[in-house]
Amino acid sequence: MNIQDFRGQWALVTGASSGIGAEFCKQLASLEVNLVLVARRDDNMQLLAAQLQSEHHIRTLVLPYDLAESGCPRALKESVQSKNIKIRLLVNNAAYGPWGSFGKTSAESYEKLCQLVMGTPIALCREFLDDLSSFSGAAIINLSSPAALQPVPYKAAYSAAKTGLHFFSLALYEELKYRNIYVQTLMPGPTQSELDEKGNAYKSALAEERRLPSEIVNASLAAFTKKQPFVTTAKGTYKQR
């Protein structure tokens, strides 16, 4: 299986309004993959969807959802199903990671963070499992983080949630490979995106060079031919083959 096999099929991308999510949409559209774009910012996604439809003659569906809300995965699945769309590629990219001492952020915010970073991706994998299983080959891409490999003080909840998603994703790879569903755990290195800015990252945490989102997505899609379970552009991390 390679990414060209998905031409004319549907991919669902979360966090599609900017950064790595928007880049996934652009590269998949160039391969003539139809897109369901999901994020909170409807205007950003509408503009991107219109551009990609015009340039690549694909079909798109824009769904503005707050993926940090409990119950969102079921509502999202019902919205997609109501349009008679079957998802062959699921990209769980949406995330938010505030920096600061643990007591600086409210309990409600931490609950939503864990839902967005770990709970919703896991639930979406289950909600769309029947869709994915209906194809002769399908795929899930779950966005991990270097924060998943070590405790990160002042970003404790985010690193814990990413750790949960990281190991869930690697375990799911083993479970679903026998059903010809490829599960990729994608760990970007530091990337030019809104994540640091929106999370109020400390300047000392921003010293490392930021890669372009296109580099991250290139590495992800290139790994399809070998069905690599773990793909990373981060320096100094282990590489699982």
VMD Tcl script that draws the C-alpha trace (Angstrom):
set ca {
  {0.00 0.00 0.00}
  {1.19 3.51 -0.77}
  {-0.42 6.90 -0.43}
  {-1.32 6.99 -4.14}
  {-3.82 4.19 -3.43}
  {-6.00 6.73 -1.60}
  {-6.77 8.76 -4.70}
  {-10.50 9.46 -4.91}
  {-11.07 8.25 -1.33}
  {-11.77 10.31 1.80}
  {-9.34 11.43 4.50}
  {-10.35 13.13 7.75}
  {-7.81 15.59 9.19}
  {-8.19 17.17 12.63}
  {-6.50 20.46 13.44}
  {-6.94 21.26 9.76}
  {-7.09 25.05 10.08}
  {-3.32 25.63 10.31}
  {0.17 24.13 10.68}
  {0.74 20.41 10.14}
  {-2.98 19.73 9.73}
  {-3.36 22.26 6.93}
  {-0.22 20.88 5.29}
  {-1.64 17.35 5.37}
  {-4.71 18.73 3.60}
  {-2.59 20.41 0.92}
  {-0.45 17.37 0.18}
  {-3.34 14.92 0.23}
  {-5.36 17.19 -2.08}
  {-2.44 17.25 -4.51}
  {-2.79 13.45 -4.62}
  {-6.52 13.87 -5.38}
  {-7.67 12.63 -1.98}
  {-11.02 14.05 -0.84}
  {-10.96 15.81 2.53}
  {-13.00 16.21 5.69}
  {-11.45 19.19 7.49}
  {-12.08 19.43 11.25}
  {-11.08 22.23 13.66}
  {-12.70 25.11 15.53}
  {-11.86 27.89 13.04}
  {-14.48 27.56 10.34}
  {-13.32 30.57 8.29}
  {-9.75 29.28 7.96}
  {-10.95 25.86 6.84}
  {-13.50 27.24 4.38}
  {-10.78 29.28 2.67}
  {-8.41 26.31 2.53}
  {-11.13 23.96 1.28}
  {-12.14 26.37 -1.49}
  {-8.51 26.74 -2.58}
  {-7.90 22.99 -2.67}
  {-11.14 22.29 -4.53}
  {-10.21 24.87 -7.17}
  {-6.62 23.71 -7.59}
  {-7.08 19.92 -7.42}
  {-10.78 19.33 -8.24}
  {-11.36 17.30 -5.09}
  {-14.42 17.13 -2.84}
  {-14.30 18.63 0.65}
  {-16.43 18.77 3.79}
  {-15.71 21.36 6.47}
  {-16.85 20.52 10.00}
  {-16.18 23.10 12.73}
  {-15.97 21.17 16.00}
  {-14.30 21.76 19.34}
  {-12.50 18.44 19.71}
  {-11.81 19.12 23.39}
  {-15.49 18.62 24.17}
  {-16.66 15.25 25.49}
  {-19.01 13.51 23.06}
  {-17.50 15.25 20.03}
  {-16.14 12.05 18.38}
  {-19.63 10.53 18.17}
  {-21.15 13.76 16.82}
  {-18.35 14.05 14.27}
  {-18.88 10.48 13.07}
  {-22.61 11.10 12.70}
  {-21.96 14.27 10.65}
  {-19.64 12.40 8.28}
  {-22.01 9.43 8.04}
  {-24.94 11.71 7.18}
  {-23.06 12.74 4.01}
  {-22.53 9.07 3.00}
  {-18.77 9.49 3.35}
  {-16.53 6.60 4.37}
  {-13.15 7.48 5.82}
  {-10.13 5.56 4.52}
  {-7.44 7.73 6.14}
  {-7.74 9.28 9.61}
  {-5.20 11.93 10.69}
  {-5.36 12.75 14.40}
  {-3.37 15.98 14.50}
  {-5.24 18.48 16.73}
  {-3.45 19.45 19.94}
  {-2.94 22.22 22.48}
  {-0.07 22.42 24.97}
  {0.08 25.32 27.47}
  {3.38 26.05 29.22}
  {3.52 27.10 32.89}
  {3.45 25.83 36.46}
  {0.80 23.19 37.12}
  {-1.24 25.44 39.39}
  {-1.46 28.17 36.76}
  {-4.08 26.33 34.69}
  {-7.57 25.31 35.81}
  {-8.70 21.72 36.33}
  {-11.34 22.19 33.62}
  {-8.65 23.25 31.13}
  {-6.57 20.17 31.95}
  {-9.61 17.96 31.47}
  {-10.18 19.46 28.01}
  {-6.47 19.22 27.15}
  {-6.40 15.50 27.93}
  {-9.59 14.99 25.94}
  {-8.19 16.84 22.92}
  {-4.71 15.31 22.94}
  {-5.52 11.72 23.95}
  {-9.21 11.00 24.51}
  {-10.61 12.28 21.22}
  {-7.96 10.62 18.98}
  {-8.55 7.26 20.69}
  {-12.31 7.67 20.37}
  {-12.06 8.67 16.70}
  {-9.99 5.57 15.95}
  {-12.85 3.50 17.36}
  {-15.66 5.53 15.78}
  {-14.18 5.16 12.29}
  {-12.88 1.61 12.70}
  {-15.77 0.11 10.73}
  {-15.16 2.56 7.88}
  {-11.44 1.77 7.82}
  {-12.08 -1.98 7.96}
  {-14.36 -1.82 4.92}
  {-11.40 -1.07 2.61}
  {-8.76 -3.49 1.36}
  {-6.21 -1.13 2.91}
  {-6.64 1.90 5.18}
  {-4.56 4.05 7.51}
  {-4.47 6.07 10.72}
  {-1.84 8.72 11.49}
  {-1.58 9.75 15.14}
  {0.57 12.78 15.97}
  {2.93 12.10 18.85}
  {5.54 14.46 20.32}
  {9.05 14.31 21.82}
  {7.21 15.22 25.04}
  {5.77 11.68 24.99}
  {9.19 10.19 25.74}
  {10.05 12.04 28.94}
  {8.43 13.95 31.81}
  {8.29 17.65 30.95}
  {8.02 19.96 33.98}
  {5.82 23.01 33.31}
  {4.12 21.02 30.55}
  {3.24 18.01 32.66}
  {-0.33 17.36 31.53}
  {0.51 17.73 27.84}
  {3.47 15.35 28.03}
  {1.37 12.82 29.96}
  {-1.45 12.98 27.42}
  {0.96 12.63 24.49}
  {2.58 9.64 26.23}
  {-0.81 7.96 26.41}
  {-1.54 8.60 22.73}
  {1.98 7.54 21.69}
  {1.82 4.10 23.27}
  {-1.82 3.57 22.33}
  {-0.86 4.24 18.71}
  {2.10 1.85 18.72}
  {-0.05 -0.85 20.31}
  {-2.84 -0.30 17.79}
  {-0.33 -0.75 14.96}
  {0.22 -4.34 16.14}
  {-3.49 -5.03 16.54}
  {-4.68 -3.66 13.21}
  {-1.86 -4.66 10.85}
  {-3.54 -8.05 10.44}
  {-6.65 -6.24 9.17}
  {-4.53 -4.30 6.67}
  {-5.02 -1.03 8.55}
  {-1.70 0.80 8.81}
  {-1.32 2.81 12.03}
  {1.51 5.35 11.96}
  {2.79 7.13 15.05}
  {4.24 10.40 13.74}
  {6.60 12.38 15.97}
  {7.46 15.78 14.52}
  {10.54 17.61 15.63}
  {10.05 21.28 16.57}
  {7.85 22.69 13.81}
  {6.82 26.12 12.55}
  {3.25 26.19 13.82}
  {0.95 28.01 16.24}
  {1.42 25.45 19.03}
  {4.20 27.32 20.86}
  {2.59 30.74 20.48}
  {-0.86 29.61 21.65}
  {0.71 27.67 24.51}
  {2.77 30.69 25.67}
  {6.03 28.75 25.39}
  {9.07 30.05 27.23}
  {11.72 31.63 25.02}
  {14.30 29.15 26.33}
  {12.17 26.34 24.91}
  {12.26 27.84 21.44}
  {16.01 27.76 20.82}
  {15.93 24.77 18.48}
  {15.35 25.33 14.79}
  {11.72 24.89 13.69}
  {11.08 22.69 10.65}
  {8.53 23.46 7.98}
  {5.25 21.53 8.23}
  {5.91 20.27 4.69}
  {8.98 18.34 5.93}
  {6.88 16.58 8.57}
  {4.13 15.58 6.14}
  {6.65 14.50 3.48}
  {8.24 12.10 5.98}
  {4.85 10.76 7.05}
  {3.54 10.03 3.56}
  {6.87 8.57 2.39}
  {6.62 5.95 5.16}
  {3.44 4.44 3.72}
  {5.25 2.11 1.31}
  {7.15 0.39 4.16}
  {4.31 0.75 6.70}
  {6.73 2.06 9.31}
  {5.02 2.09 12.72}
  {7.06 5.03 14.00}
  {8.16 8.05 11.96}
  {10.07 10.97 13.44}
  {11.84 14.13 12.35}
  {12.94 14.86 15.92}
  {16.61 14.73 16.83}
  {17.85 12.28 19.42}
  {14.78 10.07 19.59}
  {14.66 6.34 19.11}
  {13.61 5.03 15.70}
  {11.37 1.99 15.82}
  {11.32 -0.02 12.60}
}
mol new
graphics top color blue
foreach p $ca { graphics top sphere $p radius 0.5 }
foreach p [lrange $ca 0 end-1] q [lrange $ca 1 end] { graphics top cylinder $p $q radius 0.2 }
display resetview
